Amino acid sequence: MTSAFRFAPISVCAVRLWLFLERMGAHACAYIAFLLSWLNHRSGCIEEYWDGGYPLPVGGRIAVFVHYDRHGVVHDYVLYHLAELRRAGFAIVFVSNAPLLVPDALVALKGYCAVIARRRNLGYDFGAFKDGLTLIGDIEALDELLLVNDSVYGPFGDLSALLERTDAERAVVWGITDSWEHGYHLQSYFLLFKQRALRSQAFRRFWRSVRYVQSKTWVVRRYEIGLSRALIRDGLRCAALFPYRQAAAEIREAVRIGDLLTSPLLDHRHRDYLAVLCHAVDQGQPLNGSHYFWDYLITEMGCPFLKRELLQKNPARVPFVHRWESVVASGSNYDPDLILRHLEGASRNRSV
């Protein structure tokens, strides 16, 4: 079954206004992108839909997996991720923001997914999550809902064992990592919702408020951060399996005990980097732990994911990222070629 939706055209004046505000900065662009989002069709952005290899259950565990590839390819590392989600007991709703899905990708996806949908690429991941939720039916009947995307490599271990640690008495929403930038929140590449969260007014209100805004700044501030904040305001506890505060404290203590800042075993670049990290931690400056602490998270804490952006772009210029293969291999049987094959096709002007 295939369905298509039409969108209201954006006027020339609106485009000129956008270009003008773009010069005024990201925040101005974010607000005008929000205003322009009201011109989009309100019923969603799904353009194509396919039944997968098994029926979507009523209740149980369902994962909404968001994908993007400009050529419509579903890479091997994504298929591995899907296979591990299935092994952990999740039925999968696969939502792609790609302009197309190549035939081979569709064949492969049907082996893992209950539903496959391709949508117009509006609203980034949160627009896709919203559309994916509309395909589930009665969300309140679920035992657990997982929102996940293809922005990470992994998992490097057994997801079932990891998910056993998500105690519903302690928190009703769980993430892999968290952040304190612009307010405490769970990072949105992996969000597990327990029943109490799914049946809450805060959860329903939030997703009704999500619009298809073409601004990453808006989506991060209002939706990624805003989701955790909205739930917390309603008394719903959010927690990370690999929390920033724990990683930061352990790294700071390891540096102090080992006196690594003066150790001759490290070259000056490594010592300088550790000094910067320790100073930021001591000052209470929030860092992106999934970037700055990536190797410690994997080797010492058992984190099962590595951010794709860190290897492809490394926006914070974190040193020693080239060691990723040995770090991943040190604690898992994950095939590094899954990562390498994707990087060989996707990386530009960067050696990894």
ABEGO torsion letter per residue (X at the ends): XBBBBBBBBBBAAAAAAAAAAAAAEAAAAAAAAAAAAAABBAAEABABBBBBABBBBBEEBBBBBBBBBAAGBBBAAAAAAAAAAAAAGBBBBBBBABABBBAAAAAAAAAABABBBBBBBBGEAAAAAAAAAAAAEBAAABABBBBBBAABBOBABBAAAAAAABBAAABABBBABBBABGEBBBBAABBBBBAAAAABAAAAAAAAABBBBBBAAAAAAAAAAAAAAAAAAAGBBBBBABBAAAAAAAAAAAAAAAGAAABAABBAAAAAAAAAAAAAAAAGBBBBAAAAAAAAAAAAAGBABBBAAAAAAGAAGBBGAAAAAAAAAAABABBAAAAAAAAAAABBGBBX
